[in-house]
């Protein structure tokens, strides 16, 4: 399964542009993402951050040992996303993992 995961507010805390290197991983985020990676899923991290923040973002992911296949920068910004394949994240990594396992059946 190819899984696309938002960076700020999902993997790590949401910080102002110049403080993003100080972001903290969300509870259960790193271990959940790494477990999905280890199960053979393709992990793509998607961010609204600019390309100027690419190196800082990859350094943050490396520092926190997040396993992933691809990082995409410049996600379109909108007030609401409507998507038929989305799982809404509400600081609920354990529920997300459970839902993903049910989708594989």
Protein Blocks (a to p, Z undefined) as FASTA:
>chain_A
ZZdddfehplmccddfklmmmpccdehklmmmmmmmmnopacddddfbdfklmmmmmmmm
mmnopacfbdcehiacdfbdcdfkbccdehilklmmmmmmmmmZZ
